[in-house]
Amino acid sequence: MVPASSTLTATPPPARDAPRLPGEEAGSEFAPLLREVRQAGLLRRRRAHYAVSVVLNLLATAALWAGVAAVGGTGSWWVLALAAPAAVLSARAGFFGHDAGHQQVAAGRRANRALALLHGNLLLGMGASWWTDKHNRHHANPNHVGKDPDVEVGALVWTRAQAVEREGFARFLTKHQAGLFFPMLLLEGVALKVASVRDLRRLRGADRWLEGGLLLAHLAGYTALLLTVLTPGQALAFAALHHALTGVHLGCAFAPNHKGMAMPEEGSRWGHLRRQVLTSRNVRGNPVVDFLLGGLNYQVEHHLFPSLPRPHLRRAQPLVRAHCARVGIPYTETGLFASYRQALGHMHAVGEPLR
């Protein structure tokens, strides 16, 4: 293992808008890497990039709905073909809300929260507070049963200990969860909205009214828009297809990241570097993959530096990979389809005792 002092001897002061990160303490395995990334300027905000990206996505969304109105006005069922690009744009809104929740976009928390509310609650119908709370707990303890909400028992389970306790229909789901995974994602778009509404009970005062009001505005606006430009049958079919494809898109972006990777046992004392790298899997990127997965294919870098702006994740990768090699920590990266095979293989193995 390379001592922290042998990598860099001087640490510049943090950038003004760079938040403090876990593992910054001197002597940790993570500290030398953090200094490299900070010296490279990668923790600085990319406000212009996000401003252009957000505006382009909003304009594309407006154009998409103008197209729905134009095609729907003719009475043609070809309007359903527009549900696919609508799902892509909805996922893009979700990615912007994700980045704002991690404080990647703006310098101030208020501005980031406003962006998260715009893209999450208003445009996607997904509660910003629900998502941020759940997602931050995941980041703090990825793949740790009992601490990471993403590996809690739900429709799916992630360990054999969870699997053997299943009964009734849940037992059937677990036995076949690998094969049912992608079909179940068809329901994820609606499930996100239901979870967001249920989470309003956790919020208090103005936050509950603000988030609930925006969720209601999303529902009312979405329903009114569809019923204004489409027949009731077309509106129902479009909404169902739009939500199904959005769920599949978002699920495909998140599924490859951690499933089948290391799961820390109770009492494990991994530092920040090991906790994030050993539990995360990267997907080899290119412009199309980066776009469709919202940069989350650089999952190792994202977990190490949650506030790192999305366009800097690719630039941070060589630094992270080299540092992991120096300290002897395996760095996992694979192709997109191989990542799905590994994730599904893990789910299949978990259900094995029930078969």
C-alpha positions as CSV (number, residue, x, y, z in Angstrom):
1,M,0.0,0.0,0.0
2,V,1.4,3.4,-0.9
3,P,1.6,5.8,2.1
4,A,-0.6,8.9,1.8
5,S,2.5,11.1,2.2
6,S,4.3,9.6,-0.8
7,T,1.6,10.6,-3.3
8,L,1.4,14.4,-2.7
9,T,3.2,16.5,-0.1
10,A,1.0,19.6,-0.2
11,T,-2.7,20.0,-0.3
12,P,-4.2,23.2,-1.8
13,P,-7.2,24.7,-0.1
14,P,-10.6,23.3,-1.1
15,A,-12.4,25.1,-3.9
16,R,-14.9,27.6,-2.6
17,D,-17.9,25.6,-3.7
18,A,-16.5,22.1,-3.0
19,P,-18.3,20.4,-0.1
20,R,-16.4,18.3,2.4
21,L,-16.3,14.6,1.5
22,P,-16.0,11.5,3.6
23,G,-12.5,10.2,4.1
24,E,-10.8,13.6,3.8
25,E,-8.9,13.0,7.0
26,A,-5.2,12.7,6.6
27,G,-3.8,9.2,6.4
28,S,-6.9,7.5,4.9
29,E,-6.6,5.6,1.6
30,F,-9.0,8.1,0.1
31,A,-7.1,11.3,1.0
32,P,-4.4,11.1,-1.7
33,L,-7.0,10.5,-4.4
34,L,-9.1,13.3,-3.2
35,R,-6.1,15.7,-3.4
36,E,-5.5,14.6,-7.0
37,V,-9.1,15.1,-8.0
38,R,-9.3,18.5,-6.3
39,Q,-6.0,19.6,-7.8
40,A,-7.3,18.7,-11.3
41,G,-10.2,21.1,-10.7
42,L,-12.8,18.3,-11.0
43,L,-14.8,19.3,-7.9
44,R,-15.6,22.7,-9.3
45,R,-19.2,23.3,-10.5
46,R,-20.1,23.2,-14.2
47,R,-22.9,25.7,-14.1
48,A,-22.9,26.6,-17.8
49,H,-22.9,22.9,-18.8
50,Y,-25.9,22.2,-16.6
51,A,-27.7,25.4,-17.7
52,V,-27.5,24.5,-21.3
53,S,-28.4,20.9,-20.7
54,V,-31.4,21.7,-18.6
55,V,-32.7,24.3,-21.1
56,L,-32.2,21.9,-24.0
57,N,-34.1,19.2,-22.1
58,L,-37.0,21.5,-21.3
59,L,-37.2,22.7,-24.9
60,A,-37.1,19.1,-26.1
61,T,-39.9,18.2,-23.7
62,A,-42.0,21.1,-24.9
63,A,-41.4,20.0,-28.5
64,L,-42.3,16.5,-27.7
65,W,-45.6,17.5,-26.2
66,A,-46.3,19.7,-29.1
67,G,-45.8,16.7,-31.3
68,V,-48.2,14.7,-29.1
69,A,-50.8,17.4,-29.6
70,A,-50.2,17.6,-33.4
71,V,-50.4,13.8,-34.0
72,G,-53.1,13.3,-31.4
73,G,-55.2,16.0,-33.0
74,T,-55.4,13.8,-36.2
75,G,-56.9,10.9,-34.1
76,S,-54.0,8.7,-35.1
77,W,-52.8,5.9,-32.7
78,W,-49.3,6.6,-34.0
79,V,-49.1,9.1,-31.2
80,L,-48.2,6.1,-29.0
81,A,-44.8,6.0,-30.7
82,L,-44.0,9.3,-29.0
83,A,-44.2,7.6,-25.6
84,A,-40.6,6.3,-26.1
85,P,-38.9,9.7,-26.5
86,A,-41.2,11.0,-23.8
87,A,-39.7,8.3,-21.5
88,V,-36.2,9.2,-22.4
89,L,-36.9,12.9,-21.6
90,S,-38.5,11.9,-18.3
91,A,-35.5,9.9,-17.4
92,R,-33.3,12.9,-18.3
93,A,-35.4,15.0,-15.9
94,G,-34.8,12.3,-13.2
95,F,-31.0,12.4,-13.8
96,F,-31.0,16.2,-13.4
97,G,-33.0,15.9,-10.2
98,H,-30.5,13.2,-9.0
99,D,-27.6,15.5,-9.7
100,A,-29.2,18.5,-7.9
101,G,-29.9,16.2,-4.9
102,H,-26.2,15.5,-4.7
103,Q,-25.4,19.3,-4.9
104,Q,-23.6,18.8,-8.2
105,V,-25.3,21.6,-10.1
106,A,-25.4,24.9,-8.2
107,A,-23.2,26.2,-5.4
108,G,-26.1,26.8,-2.9
109,R,-28.4,24.2,-1.4
110,R,-31.5,26.3,-2.1
111,A,-30.8,26.5,-5.8
112,N,-30.1,22.7,-6.0
113,R,-33.3,22.0,-4.0
114,A,-35.3,24.2,-6.4
115,L,-33.8,22.3,-9.4
116,A,-34.6,19.0,-7.7
117,L,-38.2,20.0,-7.0
118,L,-38.6,21.2,-10.6
119,H,-37.3,18.0,-12.2
120,G,-38.5,15.6,-9.6
121,N,-41.8,16.7,-8.2
122,L,-43.1,18.8,-11.1
123,L,-41.8,17.2,-14.2
124,L,-41.5,13.6,-13.2
125,G,-43.9,13.3,-10.3
126,M,-41.2,11.9,-8.0
127,G,-40.7,13.5,-4.6
128,A,-37.3,15.2,-4.2
129,S,-37.2,14.7,-0.5
130,W,-38.1,11.0,-0.7
131,W,-35.5,10.3,-3.3
132,T,-32.8,12.3,-1.7
133,D,-33.3,10.8,1.7
134,K,-33.3,7.2,0.4
135,H,-30.5,7.8,-2.0
136,N,-28.2,9.4,0.5
137,R,-28.7,6.5,2.9
138,H,-27.7,4.2,0.0
139,H,-24.6,6.2,-0.7
140,A,-23.5,6.2,3.0
141,N,-23.6,2.3,3.2
142,P,-24.0,0.8,-0.3
143,N,-25.0,-2.9,-0.4
144,H,-25.0,-3.1,3.4
145,V,-28.1,-5.0,4.5
146,G,-29.9,-3.2,7.3
147,K,-28.4,0.2,6.3
148,D,-28.8,0.5,2.5
149,P,-32.5,0.9,1.6
150,D,-31.7,-0.4,-1.9
151,V,-31.1,-3.9,-0.5
152,E,-34.0,-4.1,1.8
153,V,-36.7,-6.7,1.3
154,G,-39.2,-5.6,-1.2
155,A,-40.6,-7.1,-4.4
156,L,-37.1,-8.4,-4.8
157,V,-34.5,-9.7,-2.3
158,W,-30.8,-9.5,-2.4
159,T,-29.4,-12.2,0.0
160,R,-30.3,-15.9,0.6
161,A,-31.1,-15.1,4.2
162,Q,-33.8,-12.8,2.9
163,A,-35.0,-15.3,0.4
164,V,-35.6,-18.2,2.7
165,E,-38.0,-16.1,4.8
166,R,-40.3,-15.5,1.9
167,E,-43.8,-17.0,1.9
168,G,-46.8,-17.2,-0.4
169,F,-46.7,-15.1,-3.6
170,A,-43.5,-13.3,-2.4
171,R,-41.8,-16.8,-2.4
172,F,-42.8,-17.3,-6.0
173,L,-41.4,-13.9,-7.0
174,T,-38.1,-14.7,-5.3
175,K,-37.8,-18.1,-7.0
176,H,-38.1,-16.4,-10.4
177,Q,-36.9,-12.9,-9.7
178,A,-34.1,-12.9,-12.2
179,G,-36.5,-13.7,-15.0
180,L,-39.2,-11.3,-13.7
181,F,-36.8,-8.4,-13.1
182,F,-37.2,-6.5,-16.4
183,P,-41.0,-7.2,-16.7
184,M,-41.3,-5.8,-13.1
185,L,-39.6,-2.6,-14.2
186,L,-42.6,-1.8,-16.3
187,L,-44.3,-0.9,-13.0
188,E,-41.4,1.1,-11.6
189,G,-42.6,4.4,-13.1
190,V,-45.8,4.3,-11.2
191,A,-44.1,2.8,-8.1
192,L,-41.9,5.9,-7.8
193,K,-44.9,8.2,-7.7
194,V,-46.7,6.0,-5.2
195,A,-43.7,6.0,-2.9
196,S,-43.3,9.7,-3.2
197,V,-46.9,10.3,-2.2
198,R,-46.6,7.9,0.8
199,D,-43.5,9.7,1.9
200,L,-45.4,13.0,2.4
201,R,-46.4,11.6,5.8
202,R,-42.7,11.8,6.9
203,L,-42.4,15.5,5.9
204,R,-43.5,18.3,8.2
205,G,-44.9,21.8,7.7
206,A,-44.1,23.8,4.6
207,D,-42.0,21.0,3.1
208,R,-45.1,18.7,3.0
209,W,-47.3,21.3,1.5
210,L,-44.7,22.3,-1.1
211,E,-43.8,18.8,-2.2
212,G,-47.4,17.6,-2.1
213,G,-48.6,20.6,-4.0
214,L,-46.0,20.1,-6.8
215,L,-46.8,16.4,-7.0
216,L,-50.5,17.3,-7.3
217,A,-49.6,20.0,-10.0
218,H,-47.7,17.3,-11.9
219,L,-50.7,14.9,-11.8
220,A,-53.2,17.6,-12.7
221,G,-51.1,19.0,-15.5
222,Y,-50.2,15.6,-17.0
223,T,-53.8,14.4,-16.9
224,A,-55.2,17.7,-18.4
225,L,-52.6,17.7,-21.1
226,L,-53.3,14.2,-22.3
227,L,-57.1,14.6,-22.1
228,T,-56.9,17.9,-24.0
229,V,-55.1,16.5,-27.0
230,L,-56.0,12.8,-27.0
231,T,-59.2,10.7,-26.7
232,P,-59.6,9.1,-23.3
233,G,-58.5,5.7,-24.7
234,Q,-55.5,7.1,-26.3
235,A,-54.6,9.1,-23.2
236,L,-54.8,6.0,-21.0
237,A,-52.7,4.0,-23.4
238,F,-50.1,6.8,-23.8
239,A,-49.8,7.2,-20.0
240,A,-49.5,3.5,-19.4
241,L,-46.8,3.1,-22.1
242,H,-45.0,6.3,-21.1
243,H,-44.7,5.2,-17.4
244,A,-43.8,1.6,-18.3
245,L,-40.9,2.8,-20.6
246,T,-39.8,5.4,-18.0
247,G,-39.6,2.7,-15.4
248,V,-37.6,0.4,-17.6
249,H,-35.2,3.2,-18.6
250,L,-34.5,4.3,-15.0
251,G,-34.3,0.7,-13.9
252,C,-31.7,-0.1,-16.6
253,A,-29.7,2.9,-15.5
254,F,-29.5,1.8,-11.8
255,A,-29.6,-2.0,-12.1
256,P,-25.9,-2.5,-13.3
257,N,-24.4,-0.4,-10.5
258,H,-24.2,-2.6,-7.4
259,K,-26.1,-5.9,-7.8
260,G,-23.8,-8.8,-7.6
261,M,-21.0,-6.7,-6.0
262,A,-19.6,-7.1,-2.5
263,M,-22.0,-6.8,0.4
264,P,-20.4,-5.7,3.6
265,E,-21.1,-7.9,6.6
266,E,-22.3,-6.5,10.0
267,G,-19.3,-5.0,11.8
268,S,-17.2,-4.4,8.7
269,R,-15.0,-1.4,9.1
270,W,-14.1,-0.4,5.5
271,G,-12.9,3.1,4.9
272,H,-14.6,5.3,2.4
273,L,-12.5,4.2,-0.6
274,R,-13.1,0.4,-0.1
275,R,-16.7,0.8,0.9
276,Q,-17.5,2.6,-2.3
277,V,-15.2,0.9,-4.8
278,L,-15.7,-2.7,-3.7
279,T,-19.5,-2.4,-3.8
280,S,-19.8,-0.6,-7.2
281,R,-19.4,-1.6,-10.8
282,N,-18.7,0.7,-13.7
283,V,-20.1,0.2,-17.2
284,R,-17.7,1.1,-20.0
285,G,-18.9,4.3,-21.5
286,N,-19.3,6.0,-24.9
287,P,-21.4,9.0,-25.8
288,V,-24.6,6.9,-26.2
289,V,-24.1,4.9,-23.0
290,D,-23.2,8.1,-21.1
291,F,-26.3,9.8,-22.3
292,L,-28.8,7.0,-21.7
293,L,-27.4,6.1,-18.3
294,G,-27.1,9.7,-17.2
295,G,-23.4,9.3,-16.3
296,L,-24.2,6.7,-13.7
297,N,-22.2,4.2,-15.7
298,Y,-19.2,5.8,-13.9
299,Q,-20.7,4.5,-10.6
300,V,-17.4,4.0,-8.8
301,E,-16.4,7.7,-9.4
302,H,-19.9,8.9,-8.5
303,H,-19.9,7.0,-5.2
304,L,-16.5,8.2,-4.3
305,F,-17.3,11.8,-5.1
306,P,-21.2,12.2,-5.0
307,S,-20.9,16.0,-5.5
308,L,-18.7,15.7,-8.6
309,P,-20.4,17.2,-11.6
310,R,-21.6,14.6,-14.1
311,P,-19.3,15.8,-17.0
312,H,-16.3,15.3,-14.7
313,L,-16.9,11.7,-13.9
314,R,-15.3,10.4,-17.1
315,R,-12.3,12.7,-16.5
316,A,-11.9,11.4,-12.9
317,Q,-11.9,7.7,-14.0
318,P,-8.2,7.4,-14.9
319,L,-7.2,9.0,-11.6
320,V,-9.5,6.6,-9.6
321,R,-8.4,3.5,-11.5
322,A,-4.7,4.3,-11.1
323,H,-5.1,5.0,-7.4
324,C,-7.0,1.7,-6.8
325,A,-4.1,-0.1,-8.6
326,R,-1.6,1.6,-6.3
327,V,-3.4,0.6,-3.1
328,G,-4.4,-2.9,-4.3
329,I,-8.2,-2.5,-4.4
330,P,-10.0,-4.2,-7.3
331,Y,-11.6,-1.8,-9.7
332,T,-14.6,-3.4,-11.5
333,E,-15.7,-2.3,-15.0
334,T,-17.6,-4.3,-17.6
335,G,-19.7,-3.9,-20.7
336,L,-23.3,-2.9,-20.5
337,F,-24.8,-6.3,-21.3
338,A,-22.3,-8.1,-19.1
339,S,-23.3,-5.9,-16.2
340,Y,-26.9,-7.0,-16.6
341,R,-25.8,-10.7,-16.8
342,Q,-23.9,-10.3,-13.6
343,A,-26.8,-8.5,-11.8
344,L,-29.3,-11.1,-13.0
345,G,-27.0,-13.9,-12.1
346,H,-26.8,-12.6,-8.5
347,M,-30.6,-12.4,-8.3
348,H,-30.9,-15.9,-9.7
349,A,-28.4,-17.3,-7.2
350,V,-30.2,-15.6,-4.3
351,G,-33.4,-17.4,-5.3
352,E,-31.7,-20.8,-5.6
353,P,-32.6,-22.2,-2.2
354,L,-36.3,-21.8,-3.1
355,R,-35.9,-23.8,-6.3
